[in-house]
Amino acid sequence: MIIISVIFIFLYSVRVSEVSGQITAVRLIGGADAREGTVEVLWNGTWGTICDDGWDTPDAAVVCRMLGYTGLLVNTFTQSHFGRGSGPIVFDNLNCDGDESSINLCRSNTLGVHDCNVNHTEDAGIRCNGAIVTTSPTTPAQVATAPINVIQPGTLQNCNVSNLVRLVNGTAPNIGRVEVFTNGAFGTVCDDQFDANEARVICRMLCYNTDNARALLGSGIPDGTGNIWLDGLQCSGNEASIFDCPHRGIGVHDCNHNEDAKVTCGEIVATASPVPAPSVQCTQTHFNVNFQTQGSLTADRLNVANPTLAASGCATKQSTPTVISITVPYNGCGTVLRSNATHIIYTNSIYQNASVTNNIIRENEYTIPILCVFPRSASVTNDFRATARTVPPQIGTQTFTLALYFYENNTFSNPVPPGTPLRLRLGQYVNAAVVLITDDPRVKVIVRSCTARPANETVSSTLQYNLITNKYVTACT
C-alpha cells in the first residue's frame, strides 16, 4: 500500500539513491550593505551562483532565512543587478515554496546543470529585511564569518585583499564609500579627522598603490545605512589594517551617515553631486513639489528661492522618511504669473542651501525652477451614473480529488491495472503518477512525502518505508 501526502498533474520517478553535493554555505556580494547582493552558494568546496530563471520571492525568502534574517519582505533582482558572480552556476530553475529552512530542500535542475550564460549575466540577487538572528557555528548553510570582498583586487604584488573592508557605490572599483566588517556586519566610517593617512591604510588593505590615496568630500557617492563602526580615526598611514589605528571604539561615534567617509585609491576625478529632480503637481491654488529624500537632503535646507519676494513661512513643508513635500501658493511666496495667447503660467523656484558640517561644504547649493501651466481654453461635461452596490462574498467549500496510478515504464504510457500487484527488481524505478482532477491549469500538485507499507498494516504501523521525505528521494532497503 502507498500513502501519498500532497499539497496541491505531477509525474514523479523515484529511484533508490542519495542526494549528493549539497550546499553548505551562502553569501551576498556586491551590494551596498550586508543585506543585499548577488547570491553565491558554497558547493563541493567552491563558490558559485544561482541562475535567475524562475527566480522569485519564495526562493529569495529561503536564502534570507539561511542568512539569519527574520523579515518577511524580500526583494528579488535578476540580470546580475549587483554585479556578476564567479565559479560554477550551481542552481537553475530553483523552485522553493518559501517555507524551507534551506535551498537544499527546494526543487531545481540537477546541481551544476543549467542553460544560462556562462559569463554570469543572469546571476540572481536579493535584498533581505528584518532583524538578523545569529545561528550556531555548526548550523549548515550559514553565512561565512567575513563575506568575500566586493571589489576586484588592486595591482600590488604578493598582496591579499582584506575581506574586512570594501569600497561601494563608486564609479570604479578603486573609489567609493568605505565600509568595514566587524560584529558580523558591514558598517561605515565617520569622516571626522579622516584624511589621506586613513585613506592610505584603506587602499593598502585592498592591495592598491597608496601614492594616490585620498579622502573624498562632496564626491556624489551615496551615503550608507546601518551601523557606523569607526569614528575619530588617527592613523599614521603605515598601518596594515584600519583597525590598528587609534579610534574611539567600535560603534562609538557622534556622526550621521551624511558624514560617511569616501576614498579614492587612484587619480581624483572631480564629480558633482547630482541635483535631485522633484515631481511637481499643479492644483487650482498652489504647487505641490515632492523631493525623494537622498543623501543629506533635509526639509530645512529647501526654501522658496527668492526670499525678498517671499514672505517668511509662506511655503509649508511636510516630511516622511522617503519624501519631502513643499506647498507653494500661486498668490504669494514670490510666484510670478505670466500669460500668452494660449496659456497661463505660474513660475517660482526652490532653493537648496549648502550642506555645511564642521566648516566642510558637503553639498553645493542649487536652484530648481518650477512651473504650472494652464490652458486658457477649457470645457466642462456632466455625467450621471447609477450608484454602485457592494455585495458581500458568498463562500463555499470543497476538496480536490486526487488519483494515484503506477506505470510499468518511465514514459508513463503503460499503467498497471488497478488491483494488480506491482513487482520490482532491486534497484528498479518506481514510476508513479499523482493526478489532480481539475481543469484549472493554475493548480499544481507537490508531493511532499511518499510512504510504503504492507497492505495488512494499519496507518499507524511502524513497519513502513519512506520513499520521499521533504521532497527528496530517500534510501529504501
Secondary structure, DSSP 8 states (H G I E B T S, - for coil): -EEEEE---EEEEE-S----S-EEEEEEEESSSTTEEEEEEEETTEEEEEB-TT--HHHHHHHHHHTTB--S--EEE-TTTT----S-EEESS-B--S--SSGGGSB-SSTT---S-TTSTTB-EEE--S-B----TTSTT---SS---SS---S-TT----TTEEEES-SSTTEEEEEEEETTEEEEEB-TT--HHHHHHHHHHTT--STT-EEESS-------S-EEE-S----S--SSGGGS--S-TT-----GGGB-EEESS------------EEEE-SSEEEEEEE--TT--GGGEEES-TTTS-TT-SEEEE-SSEEEEEEESSSTT-EEEE-SSEEEEEEEEEE--EEETTEEEE--EEEEEEEEEES-------------------------EEEEEESSTTS-SB--TT------TT--EEEEEEE--S-TT----EEEEEE--TTS-TT-S--EEEEETTEE----
